[in-house]
Amino acid sequence: MSELDLAAFIRDIPDFPSKGILFKDLMPLLADPAAFRASIDALAAWAGPRAPDVILGAEARAFIFGGALAYALGCGFVAARKPGKLPGQTIEARYDLEYGTDALQLHVDAIEPGARVIVLDDVLATGGTARAKIDLVNQLGGQVVGALFVIELSFLGGRERIAGADIHALIDYS
Ligand code: AMP
C-alpha cells in the first residue's frame, strides 16, 4: 500500500476540537489491518537506517504508532506524558499547541546519555509538541536522530520549530 493510499484512511473532521481546526482523524487507518501495517512498515523503512535506540512518543496516538514501530525495529519505546502521569522523578518541557498550551514530562532516567532517539508523532502541526520532545531529549543528553510523523500539515510551518532535525512525514498536506 502506497503512502498515497494511506491518505484514504485519514478522515477530516472540521471544527474539532475547536472552531477553525480541521482535525485529521487517524482512527480509520489504525482500524484497518493493511493500512496500519503499511503505515508501520513505511515508518520503519525511514527509521531503521537511522538505528535508533529508542522511539519517543507522547500520548496518545504516538503510543500506538510508537509501540508498533519500536517492535518492528527491535528498539525500545519511551513515553513522554502529560504532567502528573509519570510516577517517578521527572523533567519537563512546555509547549504551544495548535489549540492551547501544555507540558510534557519524561522520567529523569528515561534516556541514556548519547542514546539515539527518534521522536515520533501522528501529526506535525505547529511543531510545539515535537520541539518539547526534542528539548526533553536534549535535557537528558540524548541524540535526536530523526523527527518522524505520519502526517505533516506543512502549511502550519511546524518544520521551522524543529529546524536542524532530520524530519520526515509519510503524508503531507500543504
Ligand atoms: P503541534 O504541537 O501543533 O505540532 O501539534 C501536534 C499534536 O497535536 C499532535 O500530537 C497531534 O495529535 C495534535 N494535532 C494538532 N493539530 C492536529 C490536527 N489538525 N489534526 C489532528 N491532530 C492534531
Backbone and ligand atoms as CSV (ligand in chain L), in Angstrom:
chain,resi,resn,atom,element,x,y,z
A,1,MET,N,N,0.853,-1.200,0.000
A,1,MET,CA,C,0.000,0.000,0.000
A,1,MET,C,C,0.889,1.252,0.000
A,2,SER,N,N,0.639,2.163,-0.948
A,2,SER,CA,C,1.491,3.352,-1.046
A,2,SER,C,C,1.061,4.399,-0.004
A,3,GLU,N,N,1.930,5.408,0.137
A,3,GLU,CA,C,1.604,6.461,1.093
A,3,GLU,C,C,0.375,7.254,0.638
A,4,LEU,N,N,0.210,7.320,-0.709
A,4,LEU,CA,C,-0.994,7.970,-1.232
A,4,LEU,C,C,-2.238,7.208,-0.811
A,5,ASP,N,N,-2.164,5.878,-0.888
A,5,ASP,CA,C,-3.310,5.065,-0.498
A,5,ASP,C,C,-3.610,5.225,0.991
A,6,LEU,N,N,-2.571,5.393,1.797
A,6,LEU,CA,C,-2.774,5.567,3.241
A,6,LEU,C,C,-3.658,6.780,3.529
A,7,ALA,N,N,-3.504,7.810,2.716
A,7,ALA,CA,C,-4.264,9.044,2.936
A,7,ALA,C,C,-5.767,8.791,2.870
A,8,ALA,N,N,-6.168,7.755,2.154
A,8,ALA,CA,C,-7.590,7.441,2.036
A,8,ALA,C,C,-8.179,6.988,3.367
A,9,PHE,N,N,-7.311,6.612,4.314
A,9,PHE,CA,C,-7.788,6.135,5.612
A,9,PHE,C,C,-7.761,7.234,6.685
A,10,ILE,N,N,-7.483,8.458,6.255
A,10,ILE,CA,C,-7.465,9.581,7.200
A,10,ILE,C,C,-8.715,10.430,6.963
A,11,ARG,N,N,-9.459,10.633,8.043
A,11,ARG,CA,C,-10.754,11.301,7.932
A,11,ARG,C,C,-10.630,12.733,8.436
A,12,ASP,N,N,-11.144,13.668,7.665
A,12,ASP,CA,C,-11.153,15.085,8.067
A,12,ASP,C,C,-12.385,15.373,8.915
A,13,ILE,N,N,-12.169,15.948,10.088
A,13,ILE,CA,C,-13.309,16.349,10.921
A,13,ILE,C,C,-13.187,17.848,11.196
A,14,PRO,N,N,-14.051,18.640,10.547
A,14,PRO,CA,C,-13.962,20.101,10.701
A,14,PRO,C,C,-14.359,20.551,12.106
A,15,ASP,N,N,-13.711,21.639,12.539
A,15,ASP,CA,C,-14.073,22.322,13.794
A,15,ASP,C,C,-13.956,21.430,15.023
A,16,PHE,N,N,-12.941,20.551,15.037
A,16,PHE,CA,C,-12.643,19.750,16.232
A,16,PHE,C,C,-11.158,19.896,16.548
A,17,PRO,N,N,-10.783,20.115,17.809
A,17,PRO,CA,C,-11.626,20.262,18.995
A,17,PRO,C,C,-12.165,21.665,19.191
A,18,SER,N,N,-11.826,22.585,18.268
A,18,SER,CA,C,-12.413,23.925,18.364
A,18,SER,C,C,-12.614,24.467,16.956
A,19,LYS,N,N,-13.413,25.516,16.840
A,19,LYS,CA,C,-13.780,26.078,15.541
A,19,LYS,C,C,-12.529,26.482,14.759
A,20,GLY,N,N,-12.515,26.125,13.473
A,20,GLY,CA,C,-11.404,26.515,12.613
A,20,GLY,C,C,-10.326,25.455,12.482
A,21,ILE,N,N,-10.329,24.443,13.357
A,21,ILE,CA,C,-9.345,23.363,13.268
A,21,ILE,C,C,-9.921,22.248,12.394
A,22,LEU,N,N,-9.157,21.846,11.378
A,22,LEU,CA,C,-9.540,20.669,10.588
A,22,LEU,C,C,-8.778,19.478,11.158
A,23,PHE,N,N,-9.473,18.681,11.953
A,23,PHE,CA,C,-8.829,17.582,12.672
A,23,PHE,C,C,-8.613,16.401,11.737
A,24,LYS,N,N,-7.390,15.885,11.729
A,24,LYS,CA,C,-7.053,14.701,10.932
A,24,LYS,C,C,-7.230,13.477,11.826
A,25,ASP,N,N,-8.267,12.726,11.563
A,25,ASP,CA,C,-8.607,11.570,12.396
A,25,ASP,C,C,-7.963,10.311,11.807
A,26,LEU,N,N,-7.022,9.730,12.568
A,26,LEU,CA,C,-6.289,8.549,12.092
A,26,LEU,C,C,-6.922,7.236,12.535
A,27,MET,N,N,-8.041,7.308,13.229
A,27,MET,CA,C,-8.644,6.066,13.729
A,27,MET,C,C,-9.015,5.088,12.609
A,28,PRO,N,N,-9.536,5.562,11.461
A,28,PRO,CA,C,-9.817,4.593,10.383
A,28,PRO,C,C,-8.555,3.872,9.897
A,29,LEU,N,N,-7.429,4.584,9.869
A,29,LEU,CA,C,-6.167,3.949,9.456
A,29,LEU,C,C,-5.739,2.880,10.467
A,30,LEU,N,N,-5.853,3.202,11.751
A,30,LEU,CA,C,-5.473,2.235,12.791
A,30,LEU,C,C,-6.390,1.010,12.762
A,31,ALA,N,N,-7.639,1.224,12.407
A,31,ALA,CA,C,-8.621,0.130,12.454
A,31,ALA,C,C,-8.510,-0.812,11.258
A,32,ASP,N,N,-7.806,-0.361,10.210
A,32,ASP,CA,C,-7.691,-1.200,9.016
A,32,ASP,C,C,-6.374,-1.991,9.072
A,33,PRO,N,N,-6.433,-3.316,9.070
A,33,PRO,CA,C,-5.198,-4.101,9.259
A,33,PRO,C,C,-4.122,-3.789,8.226
A,34,ALA,N,N,-4.491,-3.713,6.946
A,34,ALA,CA,C,-3.485,-3.489,5.902
A,34,ALA,C,C,-2.920,-2.067,5.981
A,35,ALA,N,N,-3.786,-1.103,6.247
A,35,ALA,CA,C,-3.322,0.288,6.306
A,35,ALA,C,C,-2.430,0.512,7.529
A,36,PHE,N,N,-2.820,-0.075,8.662
A,36,PHE,CA,C,-1.999,0.079,9.868
A,36,PHE,C,C,-0.624,-0.564,9.650
A,37,ARG,N,N,-0.623,-1.768,9.122
A,37,ARG,CA,C,0.656,-2.440,8.871
A,37,ARG,C,C,1.507,-1.639,7.880
A,38,ALA,N,N,0.866,-1.133,6.810
A,38,ALA,CA,C,1.609,-0.370,5.799
A,38,ALA,C,C,2.191,0.905,6.396
A,39,SER,N,N,1.462,1.530,7.305
A,39,SER,CA,C,1.977,2.764,7.916
A,39,SER,C,C,3.197,2.452,8.789
A,40,ILE,N,N,3.143,1.360,9.546
A,40,ILE,CA,C,4.291,0.995,10.387
A,40,ILE,C,C,5.478,0.599,9.510
A,41,ASP,N,N,5.208,-0.150,8.438
A,41,ASP,CA,C,6.292,-0.535,7.523
A,41,ASP,C,C,6.966,0.709,6.939
A,42,ALA,N,N,6.161,1.698,6.559
A,42,ALA,CA,C,6.724,2.912,5.956
A,42,ALA,C,C,7.518,3.720,6.983
A,43,LEU,N,N,7.006,3.791,8.211
A,43,LEU,CA,C,7.760,4.485,9.272
A,43,LEU,C,C,9.070,3.753,9.544
A,44,ALA,N,N,9.009,2.417,9.563
A,44,ALA,CA,C,10.204,1.614,9.862
A,44,ALA,C,C,11.238,1.733,8.748
A,45,ALA,N,N,10.774,1.862,7.505
A,45,ALA,CA,C,11.712,1.975,6.376
A,45,ALA,C,C,12.569,3.230,6.513
A,46,TRP,N,N,11.977,4.298,7.038
A,46,TRP,CA,C,12.738,5.541,7.214
A,46,TRP,C,C,13.563,5.486,8.500
A,47,ALA,N,N,12.961,4.951,9.561
A,47,ALA,CA,C,13.621,4.986,10.873
A,47,ALA,C,C,14.748,3.963,10.985
A,48,GLY,N,N,14.584,2.806,10.367
A,48,GLY,CA,C,15.549,1.721,10.542
A,48,GLY,C,C,16.994,2.120,10.262
A,49,PRO,N,N,17.272,2.725,9.104
A,49,PRO,CA,C,18.660,3.096,8.792
A,49,PRO,C,C,19.260,4.123,9.760
A,50,ARG,N,N,18.407,4.802,10.525
A,50,ARG,CA,C,18.924,5.785,11.488
A,50,ARG,C,C,19.269,5.127,12.825
A,51,ALA,N,N,19.056,3.820,12.895
A,51,ALA,CA,C,19.491,2.989,14.022
A,51,ALA,C,C,19.155,3.580,15.394
A,52,PRO,N,N,17.879,3.859,15.642
A,52,PRO,CA,C,17.534,4.423,16.958
A,52,PRO,C,C,17.672,3.389,18.074
A,53,ASP,N,N,18.044,3.862,19.251
A,53,ASP,CA,C,17.970,3.029,20.456
A,53,ASP,C,C,16.555,3.025,20.994
A,54,VAL,N,N,15.896,4.187,20.888
A,54,VAL,CA,C,14.510,4.295,21.360
A,54,VAL,C,C,13.683,5.201,20.442
A,55,ILE,N,N,12.384,4.905,20.437
A,55,ILE,CA,C,11.381,5.802,19.849
A,55,ILE,C,C,10.739,6.544,21.015
A,56,LEU,N,N,10.616,7.871,20.877
A,56,LEU,CA,C,9.976,8.678,21.914
A,56,LEU,C,C,8.655,9.213,21.381
A,57,GLY,N,N,7.559,8.881,22.058
A,57,GLY,CA,C,6.248,9.370,21.647
A,57,GLY,C,C,5.469,9.892,22.838
A,58,ALA,N,N,4.621,10.877,22.568
A,58,ALA,CA,C,3.767,11.430,23.626
A,58,ALA,C,C,2.347,10.929,23.416
A,59,GLU,N,N,1.575,10.953,24.526
A,59,GLU,CA,C,0.216,10.432,24.425
A,59,GLU,C,C,-0.607,11.280,23.459
A,60,ALA,N,N,-1.559,10.693,22.815
A,60,ALA,CA,C,-1.968,9.311,22.962
A,60,ALA,C,C,-1.695,8.489,21.699
A,61,ARG,N,N,-1.926,9.101,20.523
A,61,ARG,CA,C,-1.811,8.288,19.304
A,61,ARG,C,C,-0.384,7.869,19.017
A,62,ALA,N,N,0.602,8.654,19.459
A,62,ALA,CA,C,2.001,8.265,19.237
A,62,ALA,C,C,2.365,7.024,20.042
A,63,PHE,N,N,1.604,6.741,21.098
A,63,PHE,CA,C,1.848,5.480,21.820
A,63,PHE,C,C,1.533,4.293,20.916
A,64,ILE,N,N,0.478,4.426,20.133
A,64,ILE,CA,C,0.042,3.313,19.281
A,64,ILE,C,C,1.042,3.105,18.148
A,65,PHE,N,N,1.341,4.186,17.414
A,65,PHE,CA,C,2.307,4.079,16.324
A,65,PHE,C,C,3.703,3.767,16.870
A,66,GLY,N,N,4.061,4.400,17.965
A,66,GLY,CA,C,5.417,4.245,18.508
A,66,GLY,C,C,5.669,2.851,19.050
A,67,GLY,N,N,4.685,2.271,19.709
A,67,GLY,CA,C,4.860,0.913,20.226
A,67,GLY,C,C,5.060,-0.083,19.100
A,68,ALA,N,N,4.225,0.061,18.070
A,68,ALA,CA,C,4.333,-0.856,16.928
A,68,ALA,C,C,5.650,-0.634,16.177
A,69,LEU,N,N,6.050,0.628,16.042
A,69,LEU,CA,C,7.305,0.917,15.338
A,69,LEU,C,C,8.502,0.365,16.106
A,70,ALA,N,N,8.511,0.556,17.411
A,70,ALA,CA,C,9.626,0.035,18.222
A,70,ALA,C,C,9.696,-1.484,18.106
A,71,TYR,N,N,8.550,-2.127,18.112
A,71,TYR,CA,C,8.523,-3.586,17.950
A,71,TYR,C,C,9.101,-3.973,16.589
A,72,ALA,N,N,8.690,-3.262,15.545
A,72,ALA,CA,C,9.163,-3.576,14.188
A,72,ALA,C,C,10.673,-3.399,14.070
A,73,LEU,N,N,11.202,-2.406,14.763
A,73,LEU,CA,C,12.640,-2.102,14.655
A,73,LEU,C,C,13.475,-2.886,15.667
A,74,GLY,N,N,12.823,-3.450,16.675
A,74,GLY,CA,C,13.589,-4.114,17.733
A,74,GLY,C,C,14.315,-3.127,18.629
A,75,CYS,N,N,13.723,-1.947,18.806
A,75,CYS,CA,C,14.308,-0.963,19.724
A,75,CYS,C,C,13.310,-0.707,20.860
A,76,GLY,N,N,13.653,0.212,21.747
A,76,GLY,CA,C,12.778,0.500,22.876
A,76,GLY,C,C,11.785,1.606,22.566
A,77,PHE,N,N,10.825,1.757,23.467
A,77,PHE,CA,C,9.868,2.863,23.372
A,77,PHE,C,C,9.871,3.631,24.683
A,78,VAL,N,N,9.917,4.953,24.569
A,78,VAL,CA,C,9.863,5.821,25.754
A,78,VAL,C,C,8.642,6.724,25.629
A,79,ALA,N,N,7.878,6.796,26.720
A,79,ALA,CA,C,6.663,7.603,26.728
A,79,ALA,C,C,6.921,8.960,27.374
A,80,ALA,N,N,6.649,10.022,26.617
A,80,ALA,CA,C,6.545,11.361,27.211
A,80,ALA,C,C,5.086,11.523,27.610
A,81,ARG,N,N,4.846,12.060,28.807
A,81,ARG,CA,C,3.479,12.102,29.308
A,81,ARG,C,C,3.104,13.485,29.810
A,82,LYS,N,N,1.816,13.713,29.869
A,82,LYS,CA,C,1.301,14.959,30.437
A,82,LYS,C,C,1.658,15.015,31.924
A,83,PRO,N,N,1.798,16.225,32.476
A,83,PRO,CA,C,2.188,16.350,33.894
A,83,PRO,C,C,1.295,15.541,34.830
A,84,GLY,N,N,1.935,14.913,35.803
A,84,GLY,CA,C,1.197,14.174,36.820
A,84,GLY,C,C,0.957,12.713,36.500
A,85,LYS,N,N,1.362,12.258,35.329
A,85,LYS,CA,C,1.090,10.870,34.931
A,85,LYS,C,C,2.244,9.921,35.243
A,86,LEU,N,N,3.470,10.431,35.216
A,86,LEU,CA,C,4.618,9.538,35.444
A,86,LEU,C,C,4.897,9.445,36.946
A,87,PRO,N,N,5.129,8.233,37.447
A,87,PRO,CA,C,5.249,8.057,38.891
A,87,PRO,C,C,6.599,8.458,39.475
A,88,GLY,N,N,7.660,8.436,38.661
A,88,GLY,CA,C,8.999,8.710,39.186
A,88,GLY,C,C,9.380,10.176,39.062
A,89,GLN,N,N,10.672,10.456,39.326
A,89,GLN,CA,C,11.181,11.830,39.206
A,89,GLN,C,C,11.219,12.229,37.734
A,90,THR,N,N,10.784,13.449,37.432
A,90,THR,CA,C,10.620,13.841,36.028
A,90,THR,C,C,11.344,15.142,35.687
A,91,ILE,N,N,11.561,15.320,34.380
A,91,ILE,CA,C,11.919,16.624,33.822
A,91,ILE,C,C,10.738,17.062,32.951
A,92,GLU,N,N,10.716,18.355,32.599
A,92,GLU,CA,C,9.532,18.888,31.903
A,92,GLU,C,C,9.926,19.875,30.814
A,93,ALA,N,N,9.114,19.915,29.745
A,93,ALA,CA,C,9.227,20.963,28.720
A,93,ALA,C,C,7.826,21.453,28.398
A,94,ARG,N,N,7.664,22.763,28.317
A,94,ARG,CA,C,6.345,23.330,27.988
A,94,ARG,C,C,6.274,23.585,26.486
A,95,TYR,N,N,5.060,23.609,25.945
A,95,TYR,CA,C,4.903,23.821,24.510
A,95,TYR,C,C,3.536,24.414,24.200
A,96,ASP,N,N,3.465,25.057,23.015
A,96,ASP,CA,C,2.195,25.580,22.497
A,96,ASP,C,C,1.620,24.574,21.528
A,97,LEU,N,N,0.319,24.411,21.576
A,97,LEU,CA,C,-0.390,23.561,20.622
A,97,LEU,C,C,-1.048,24.425,19.562
A,98,GLU,N,N,-1.510,23.749,18.482
A,98,GLU,CA,C,-2.352,24.459,17.514
A,98,GLU,C,C,-3.576,24.994,18.260
A,99,TYR,N,N,-3.972,24.249,19.314
A,99,TYR,CA,C,-5.087,24.693,20.144
A,99,TYR,C,C,-4.691,24.546,21.610
A,100,GLY,N,N,-4.199,25.637,22.231
A,100,GLY,CA,C,-3.890,25.629,23.658
A,100,GLY,C,C,-2.413,25.468,23.975
A,101,THR,N,N,-2.086,25.337,25.254
A,101,THR,CA,C,-0.705,25.092,25.685
A,101,THR,C,C,-0.711,23.920,26.658
A,102,ASP,N,N,0.462,23.299,26.771
A,102,ASP,CA,C,0.556,22.149,27.665
A,102,ASP,C,C,2.029,21.897,27.983
A,103,ALA,N,N,2.282,20.810,28.695
A,103,ALA,CA,C,3.651,20.430,29.017
A,103,ALA,C,C,3.787,18.923,28.875
A,104,LEU,N,N,5.006,18.495,28.640
A,104,LEU,CA,C,5.318,17.066,28.595
A,104,LEU,C,C,6.427,16.777,29.580
A,105,GLN,N,N,6.368,15.577,30.153
A,105,GLN,CA,C,7.388,15.162,31.116
A,105,GLN,C,C,7.989,13.826,30.696
A,106,LEU,N,N,9.210,13.620,31.159
A,106,LEU,CA,C,9.906,12.335,30.987
A,106,LEU,C,C,10.499,11.951,32.328
A,107,HIS,N,N,10.592,10.675,32.588
A,107,HIS,CA,C,11.373,10.235,33.737
A,107,HIS,C,C,12.833,10.639,33.543
A,108,VAL,N,N,13.499,11.014,34.625
A,108,VAL,CA,C,14.877,11.508,34.526
A,108,VAL,C,C,15.839,10.456,33.968
A,109,ASP,N,N,15.468,9.180,34.113
A,109,ASP,CA,C,16.355,8.119,33.608
A,109,ASP,C,C,15.797,7.443,32.357
A,110,ALA,N,N,14.877,8.134,31.662
A,110,ALA,CA,C,14.193,7.506,30.518
A,110,ALA,C,C,15.120,7.334,29.320
A,111,ILE,N,N,16.109,8.220,29.203
A,111,ILE,CA,C,17.001,8.185,28.046
A,111,ILE,C,C,18.447,8.246,28.528
A,112,GLU,N,N,19.246,7.293,28.075
A,112,GLU,CA,C,20.674,7.261,28.440
A,112,GLU,C,C,21.402,8.390,27.715
A,113,PRO,N,N,22.396,9.005,28.366
A,113,PRO,CA,C,23.211,9.990,27.646
A,113,PRO,C,C,23.789,9.352,26.374
A,114,GLY,N,N,23.677,10.059,25.263
A,114,GLY,CA,C,24.212,9.554,23.989
A,114,GLY,C,C,23.263,8.636,23.235
A,115,ALA,N,N,22.152,8.271,23.831
A,115,ALA,CA,C,21.218,7.365,23.141
A,115,ALA,C,C,20.683,8.013,21.873
A,116,ARG,N,N,20.489,7.183,20.846
A,116,ARG,CA,C,19.941,7.661,19.574
A,116,ARG,C,C,18.406,7.587,19.666
A,117,VAL,N,N,17.776,8.743,19.474
A,117,VAL,CA,C,16.333,8.841,19.704
A,117,VAL,C,C,15.634,9.354,18.441
A,118,ILE,N,N,14.554,8.674,18.070
A,118,ILE,CA,C,13.646,9.221,17.054
A,118,ILE,C,C,12.387,9.684,17.766
A,119,VAL,N,N,12.064,10.972,17.603
A,119,VAL,CA,C,10.810,11.481,18.166
A,119,VAL,C,C,9.715,11.274,17.124
A,120,LEU,N,N,8.601,10.724,17.592
A,120,LEU,CA,C,7.536,10.294,16.683
A,120,LEU,C,C,6.218,10.917,17.105
A,121,ASP,N,N,5.410,11.307,16.105
A,121,ASP,CA,C,4.051,11.731,16.417
A,121,ASP,C,C,3.148,11.414,15.239
A,122,ASP,N,N,1.853,11.396,15.496
A,122,ASP,CA,C,0.927,11.158,14.392
A,122,ASP,C,C,0.878,12.363,13.465
A,123,VAL,N,N,0.870,13.569,14.049
A,123,VAL,CA,C,0.703,14.787,13.253
A,123,VAL,C,C,1.765,15.821,13.636
A,124,LEU,N,N,2.452,16.390,12.626
A,124,LEU,CA,C,3.259,17.597,12.832
A,124,LEU,C,C,2.389,18.774,12.424
A,125,ALA,N,N,1.957,19.550,13.405
A,125,ALA,CA,C,1.113,20.726,13.121
A,125,ALA,C,C,1.981,21.971,13.290
A,126,THR,N,N,1.915,22.640,14.449
A,126,THR,CA,C,2.738,23.841,14.642
A,126,THR,C,C,4.168,23.494,15.067
A,127,GLY,N,N,4.392,22.258,15.439
A,127,GLY,CA,C,5.736,21.828,15.832
A,127,GLY,C,C,6.032,21.965,17.310
A,128,GLY,N,N,5.084,22.503,18.081
A,128,GLY,CA,C,5.339,22.714,19.508
A,128,GLY,C,C,5.594,21.423,20.275
A,129,THR,N,N,4.806,20.415,19.975
A,129,THR,CA,C,4.955,19.138,20.677
A,129,THR,C,C,6.298,18.497,20.347
A,130,ALA,N,N,6.634,18.501,19.068
A,130,ALA,CA,C,7.914,17.906,18.651
A,130,ALA,C,C,9.081,18.680,19.267
A,131,ARG,N,N,8.954,20.018,19.303
A,131,ARG,CA,C,10.010,20.857,19.902
A,131,ARG,C,C,10.210,20.470,21.364
A,132,ALA,N,N,9.094,20.284,22.086
A,132,ALA,CA,C,9.177,19.920,23.502
A,132,ALA,C,C,9.861,18.561,23.668
A,133,LYS,N,N,9.527,17.610,22.813
A,133,LYS,CA,C,10.146,16.288,22.926
A,133,LYS,C,C,11.644,16.360,22.653
A,134,ILE,N,N,12.020,17.148,21.656
A,134,ILE,CA,C,13.449,17.313,21.357
A,134,ILE,C,C,14.154,17.981,22.544
A,135,ASP,N,N,13.506,18.971,23.148
A,135,ASP,CA,C,14.092,19.634,24.321
A,135,ASP,C,C,14.276,18.643,25.467
A,136,LEU,N,N,13.306,17.748,25.651
A,136,LEU,CA,C,13.419,16.739,26.716
A,136,LEU,C,C,14.607,15.814,26.458
A,137,VAL,N,N,14.749,15.383,25.208
A,137,VAL,CA,C,15.883,14.502,24.858
A,137,VAL,C,C,17.197,15.233,25.117
A,138,ASN,N,N,17.247,16.497,24.701
A,138,ASN,CA,C,18.477,17.278,24.905
A,138,ASN,C,C,18.789,17.444,26.387
A,139,GLN,N,N,17.748,17.668,27.202
A,139,GLN,CA,C,17.969,17.820,28.653
A,139,GLN,C,C,18.637,16.586,29.246
A,140,LEU,N,N,18.332,15.413,28.688
A,140,LEU,CA,C,18.889,14.163,29.230
A,140,LEU,C,C,20.156,13.727,28.499
A,141,GLY,N,N,20.621,14.543,27.536
A,141,GLY,CA,C,21.882,14.218,26.855
A,141,GLY,C,C,21.741,13.181,25.761
A,142,GLY,N,N,20.511,12.930,25.315
A,142,GLY,CA,C,20.314,12.023,24.184
A,142,GLY,C,C,20.572,12.737,22.870
A,143,GLN,N,N,20.532,11.930,21.801
A,143,GLN,CA,C,20.845,12.454,20.471
A,143,GLN,C,C,19.619,12.211,19.591
A,144,VAL,N,N,18.994,13.306,19.113
A,144,VAL,CA,C,17.814,13.139,18.249
A,144,VAL,C,C,18.295,12.832,16.831
A,145,VAL,N,N,18.020,11.606,16.367
A,145,VAL,CA,C,18.482,11.202,15.033
A,145,VAL,C,C,17.349,11.226,14.014
A,146,GLY,N,N,16.171,11.681,14.440
A,146,GLY,CA,C,15.081,11.814,13.492
A,146,GLY,C,C,13.827,12.325,14.162
A,147,ALA,N,N,13.017,13.046,13.371
A,147,ALA,CA,C,11.698,13.501,13.824
A,147,ALA,C,C,10.719,12.980,12.773
A,148,LEU,N,N,9.880,12.036,13.193
A,148,LEU,CA,C,9.103,11.252,12.241
A,148,LEU,C,C,7.608,11.407,12.535
A,149,PHE,N,N,6.835,11.549,11.454
A,149,PHE,CA,C,5.402,11.804,11.590
A,149,PHE,C,C,4.630,11.004,10.551
A,150,VAL,N,N,3.417,10.655,10.894
A,150,VAL,CA,C,2.545,10.049,9.887
A,150,VAL,C,C,2.057,11.155,8.943
A,151,ILE,N,N,1.646,12.273,9.518
A,151,ILE,CA,C,1.085,13.395,8.754
A,151,ILE,C,C,1.851,14.677,9.071
A,152,GLU,N,N,2.115,15.465,8.046
A,152,GLU,CA,C,2.613,16.828,8.257
A,152,GLU,C,C,1.611,17.808,7.664
A,153,LEU,N,N,1.253,18.811,8.464
A,153,LEU,CA,C,0.414,19.907,7.965
A,153,LEU,C,C,1.375,21.049,7.657
A,154,SER,N,N,2.002,20.965,6.478
A,154,SER,CA,C,3.150,21.851,6.243
A,154,SER,C,C,2.752,23.315,6.135
A,155,PHE,N,N,1.459,23.583,5.881
A,155,PHE,CA,C,1.010,24.978,5.810
A,155,PHE,C,C,1.095,25.664,7.170
A,156,LEU,N,N,1.261,24.891,8.243
A,156,LEU,CA,C,1.393,25.477,9.591
A,156,LEU,C,C,2.849,25.771,9.963
A,157,GLY,N,N,3.793,25.346,9.126
A,157,GLY,CA,C,5.197,25.715,9.328
A,157,GLY,C,C,5.873,25.055,10.514
A,158,GLY,N,N,5.388,23.897,10.933
A,158,GLY,CA,C,5.967,23.232,12.103
A,158,GLY,C,C,7.435,22.890,11.964
A,159,ARG,N,N,7.868,22.651,10.727
A,159,ARG,CA,C,9.277,22.311,10.497
A,159,ARG,C,C,10.228,23.372,11.050
A,160,GLU,N,N,9.786,24.647,10.952
A,160,GLU,CA,C,10.676,25.726,11.397
A,160,GLU,C,C,10.955,25.625,12.897
A,161,ARG,N,N,9.986,25.126,13.666
A,161,ARG,CA,C,10.161,24.992,15.123
A,161,ARG,C,C,11.203,23.935,15.473
A,162,ILE,N,N,11.409,22.975,14.546
A,162,ILE,CA,C,12.365,21.903,14.836
A,162,ILE,C,C,13.477,21.884,13.784
A,163,ALA,N,N,13.797,23.093,13.290
A,163,ALA,CA,C,14.852,23.215,12.281
A,163,ALA,C,C,16.134,22.585,12.806
A,164,GLY,N,N,16.834,21.922,11.915
A,164,GLY,CA,C,18.062,21.236,12.319
A,164,GLY,C,C,17.842,19.756,12.516
A,165,ALA,N,N,16.590,19.359,12.771
A,165,ALA,CA,C,16.290,17.926,12.910
A,165,ALA,C,C,16.153,17.303,11.521
A,166,ASP,N,N,16.378,16.016,11.459
A,166,ASP,CA,C,16.161,15.227,10.248
A,166,ASP,C,C,14.679,14.827,10.267
A,167,ILE,N,N,13.877,15.454,9.399
A,167,ILE,CA,C,12.410,15.370,9.519
A,167,ILE,C,C,11.817,14.581,8.357
A,168,HIS,N,N,10.844,13.744,8.690
A,168,HIS,CA,C,10.147,13.023,7.629
A,168,HIS,C,C,8.683,12.806,8.030
A,169,ALA,N,N,7.792,12.941,7.046
A,169,ALA,CA,C,6.378,12.597,7.257
A,169,ALA,C,C,5.921,11.721,6.103
A,170,LEU,N,N,5.058,10.764,6.408
A,170,LEU,CA,C,4.573,9.882,5.350
A,170,LEU,C,C,3.651,10.618,4.400
A,171,ILE,N,N,2.837,11.512,4.950
A,171,ILE,CA,C,1.813,12.207,4.144
A,171,ILE,C,C,1.869,13.691,4.464
A,172,ASP,N,N,1.928,14.512,3.399
A,172,ASP,CA,C,1.987,15.965,3.603
A,172,ASP,C,C,0.708,16.617,3.091
A,173,TYR,N,N,0.137,17.483,3.926
A,173,TYR,CA,C,-0.970,18.333,3.477
A,173,TYR,C,C,-0.443,19.755,3.424
A,174,SER,N,N,-0.247,20.267,2.200
A,174,SER,CA,C,0.369,21.600,2.093
A,174,SER,C,C,-0.690,22.663,1.759
L,1,AMP,P1,P,1.726,20.590,17.233
L,1,AMP,O1,O,2.378,20.628,18.575
L,1,AMP,O2,O,0.993,21.848,16.914
L,1,AMP,O3,O,2.681,20.186,16.133
L,1,AMP,O4,O,0.585,19.517,17.301
L,1,AMP,C1,C,0.873,18.202,17.243
L,1,AMP,C2,C,-0.033,17.400,18.145
L,1,AMP,O5,O,-1.365,17.884,18.225
L,1,AMP,C3,C,-0.097,16.010,17.641
L,1,AMP,O6,O,0.138,15.155,18.730
L,1,AMP,C4,C,-1.487,15.828,17.126
L,1,AMP,O7,O,-2.039,14.698,17.707
L,1,AMP,C5,C,-2.268,17.024,17.562
L,1,AMP,N1,N,-2.823,17.796,16.447
L,1,AMP,C6,C,-2.575,19.084,16.176
L,1,AMP,N2,N,-3.269,19.508,15.132
L,1,AMP,C7,C,-3.974,18.461,14.689
L,1,AMP,C8,C,-4.896,18.252,13.613
L,1,AMP,N3,N,-5.222,19.248,12.769
L,1,AMP,N4,N,-5.419,17.031,13.457
L,1,AMP,C9,C,-5.095,16.035,14.311
L,1,AMP,N5,N,-4.252,16.160,15.339
L,1,AMP,C10,C,-3.703,17.366,15.539
